[in-house]
Structures are given as structure tokens and as C-alpha cells.
Amino acid sequence: MNNKQNYIVEKILQKLSEQGFAQGKRNKFELVESTEKGVRILREKGTEDEIKKDEIEEVVKILLEKPNIYDYNVENFRKEIEKVIKRRIYSPLWAMIHLVDKDEYILD
């Protein structure tokens, strides 16, 4: 993982911790617990999901390569990341990447 990728992942996790949630287009994902390995979030329907830090890292890596994905809706975002993320955690990941401004994903 490069420095920019690490910086963004840490910034996402910090903002999620400070704010306590990530807001998607329709759903809110509340932070239940943050660990060294990732985060557990609570969906509005009451189910919990664990999102591993390496899954967040993979998504950030994709966004650094294709920053325009930031503007995609959840369905198109899913199509881009499902090659590396094999579980149905697309909506919370979409919400989490939006905790950081799009400009952060543009390589200098």
C-alpha cells in the first residue's frame, strides 16, 4: 500500500470514528466497533457487517486509479469493485469513501 492510499484509508477510518456513521444515498451505516482489522457497522435494518481494513484499502486503490468512480451511484460503483470485493458490502463502502472529498483521490 502506498502513502496516499494509507493516508486516505486512515482518514476514512478517523472520520467514521469521529462522526459515528457513514451516510449513503438512502441508508445510514452506524459504527459499532473499530478494531485493528476493520470496522463493524450497523445497517438501518438492524443487521451488522464487518468491513475489513484490507477491503477498504482495495476500494481506495481502485479510486486512486479511477477517481471518477467517486461520482458513480452505488450500482455502478458495485460493478467496478465487485472484481475485488466479493461480499455484499457495496453500500457501506460507497458511504465510507464519501467521508473523504473527491479531491483526495486524485494523485498529485
C-alpha contacts under 8 A as a table, 3 or more apart, distances in Angstrom:
res1	aa1	res2	aa2	distance
1	M	5	Q	6.22
1	M	6	N	6.42
1	M	57	E	7.79
2	N	5	Q	5.34
2	N	6	N	6.18
3	N	6	N	5.08
3	N	7	Y	5.99
4	K	7	Y	5.03
4	K	8	I	6.25
4	K	107	L	7.94
5	Q	8	I	5.29
5	Q	9	V	6.21
5	Q	57	E	6.97
5	Q	60	V	6.29
5	Q	61	K	6.33
5	Q	64	L	7.55
6	N	9	V	5.18
6	N	10	E	6.12
6	N	57	E	7.54
7	Y	10	E	5.27
7	Y	11	K	6.10
8	I	11	K	4.93
8	I	12	I	6.11
8	I	60	V	7.30
8	I	100	V	7.50
8	I	104	E	7.23
8	I	105	Y	7.81
9	V	12	I	5.15
9	V	13	L	6.27
9	V	56	I	6.76
9	V	57	E	6.26
9	V	60	V	7.00
10	E	13	L	5.12
10	E	14	Q	6.00
11	K	14	Q	5.00
11	K	15	K	6.08
11	K	100	V	7.17
12	I	15	K	5.28
12	I	16	L	6.06
12	I	96	M	6.51
12	I	97	I	6.76
12	I	99	L	5.93
12	I	100	V	6.24
13	L	16	L	5.06
13	L	17	S	6.08
14	Q	17	S	5.08
14	Q	18	E	6.13
15	K	18	E	5.02
15	K	19	Q	5.82
15	K	20	G	7.93
15	K	99	L	6.52
16	L	19	Q	5.25
16	L	20	G	5.40
16	L	21	F	5.67
16	L	22	A	6.36
16	L	31	L	7.05
16	L	96	M	7.39
16	L	99	L	7.29
17	S	20	G	5.17
17	S	21	F	7.57
17	S	31	L	7.14
17	S	34	S	7.57
19	Q	22	A	7.66
20	G	30	E	5.94
20	G	31	L	5.21
21	F	28	K	6.73
21	F	29	F	5.35
21	F	30	E	4.14
21	F	31	L	5.30
22	A	28	K	5.95
22	A	29	F	5.20
22	A	30	E	6.53
22	A	31	L	7.90
22	A	92	P	7.27
22	A	95	A	5.33
22	A	96	M	5.56
22	A	99	L	6.89
23	Q	26	R	7.67
23	Q	27	N	6.19
23	Q	28	K	4.47
23	Q	29	F	6.22
23	Q	95	A	5.40
23	Q	96	M	7.70
24	G	27	N	5.05
24	G	28	K	5.80
24	G	29	F	7.60
24	G	91	S	6.75
24	G	92	P	7.02
24	G	94	W	6.90
24	G	95	A	4.52
25	K	95	A	7.79
27	N	43	R	7.50
27	N	44	E	6.56
28	K	43	R	6.70
28	K	44	E	6.26
29	F	41	I	5.91
29	F	42	L	5.56
29	F	43	R	5.06
29	F	44	E	6.72
29	F	92	P	6.36
29	F	95	A	7.87
30	E	41	I	5.32
30	E	42	L	5.03
30	E	43	R	6.72
31	L	34	S	7.44
31	L	39	V	7.18
31	L	40	R	6.23
31	L	41	I	4.62
31	L	42	L	6.41
32	V	39	V	7.45
32	V	40	R	5.32
32	V	41	I	5.17
32	V	42	L	6.31
33	E	39	V	5.66
33	E	40	R	5.15
33	E	41	I	7.13
34	S	38	G	6.04
34	S	39	V	4.40
34	S	40	R	6.46
35	T	38	G	5.29
35	T	39	V	6.01
36	E	53	K	7.80
37	K	52	K	5.79
37	K	53	K	5.54
37	K	54	D	7.92
38	G	50	E	7.10
38	G	51	I	5.67
38	G	52	K	4.25
38	G	53	K	4.31
38	G	54	D	7.79
39	V	50	E	5.72
39	V	51	I	5.34
39	V	52	K	6.45
39	V	53	K	7.37
40	R	48	E	6.62
40	R	49	D	5.56
40	R	50	E	4.29
40	R	51	I	6.15
41	I	48	E	5.53
41	I	49	D	5.46
41	I	50	E	6.41
41	I	51	I	7.61
42	L	46	G	6.17
42	L	47	T	5.78
42	L	48	E	4.47
42	L	49	D	6.60
43	R	46	G	5.39
43	R	47	T	5.41
43	R	48	E	6.09
43	R	49	D	7.73
44	E	47	T	7.46
49	D	89	I	7.68
51	I	55	E	6.73
51	I	56	I	7.43
51	I	89	I	7.52
52	K	55	E	5.24
52	K	56	I	6.67
53	K	56	I	5.11
53	K	57	E	6.19
54	D	57	E	4.80
54	D	58	E	6.14
55	E	58	E	5.10
55	E	59	V	6.38
55	E	85	I	6.78
56	I	59	V	5.22
56	I	60	V	6.20
56	I	93	L	7.14
57	E	60	V	5.13
57	E	61	K	6.10
58	E	61	K	5.04
58	E	62	I	6.37
58	E	84	V	7.19
59	V	62	I	5.11
59	V	63	L	6.29
59	V	81	I	6.72
59	V	93	L	7.88
60	V	63	L	4.98
60	V	64	L	6.12
60	V	97	I	7.53
60	V	105	Y	7.78
61	K	64	L	5.15
61	K	65	E	6.45
62	I	65	E	5.15
62	I	66	K	6.07
62	I	67	P	7.88
62	I	81	I	7.51
63	L	66	K	4.84
63	L	67	P	4.69
63	L	68	N	7.54
63	L	69	I	6.33
63	L	70	Y	6.93
63	L	105	Y	6.20
64	L	67	P	5.61
64	L	105	Y	5.10
64	L	106	I	6.22
64	L	107	L	6.62
66	K	69	I	5.99
67	P	70	Y	5.79
67	P	102	K	7.27
67	P	105	Y	5.77
67	P	106	I	6.16
68	N	71	D	5.74
68	N	72	Y	7.31
69	I	72	Y	5.13
69	I	77	F	6.36
69	I	80	E	7.82
70	Y	77	F	7.89
70	Y	97	I	7.73
70	Y	98	H	7.54
70	Y	102	K	6.46
72	Y	75	E	7.79
72	Y	76	N	5.72
72	Y	77	F	5.54
73	N	76	N	5.56
73	N	77	F	6.01
74	V	77	F	4.90
74	V	78	R	5.99
74	V	90	Y	7.00
74	V	91	S	6.19
74	V	94	W	6.44
75	E	78	R	5.11
75	E	79	K	6.50
76	N	79	K	5.06
76	N	80	E	6.54
77	F	80	E	5.24
77	F	81	I	6.39
77	F	90	Y	7.59
77	F	94	W	7.32
78	R	81	I	5.27
78	R	82	E	5.62
78	R	90	Y	5.73
79	K	82	E	5.62
79	K	83	K	7.79
80	E	83	K	6.91
81	I	84	V	5.74
81	I	85	I	5.91
82	E	85	I	4.76
82	E	86	K	5.77
82	E	87	R	7.99
83	K	86	K	7.08
87	R	90	Y	7.79
88	R	91	S	7.99
89	I	92	P	5.75
89	I	93	L	6.24
90	Y	93	L	5.16
90	Y	94	W	5.98
91	S	94	W	5.01
91	S	95	A	6.20
92	P	95	A	5.00
92	P	96	M	6.06
93	L	96	M	4.95
93	L	97	I	6.19
94	W	97	I	5.44
94	W	98	H	6.56
95	A	98	H	5.31
95	A	99	L	6.93
96	M	99	L	5.36
96	M	100	V	7.89
97	I	100	V	6.00
98	H	101	D	6.47
98	H	102	K	7.58
100	V	104	E	6.80
101	D	104	E	5.71
101	D	105	Y	7.71
102	K	105	Y	5.60
102	K	106	I	7.29
103	D	106	I	5.47
104	E	107	L	7.74
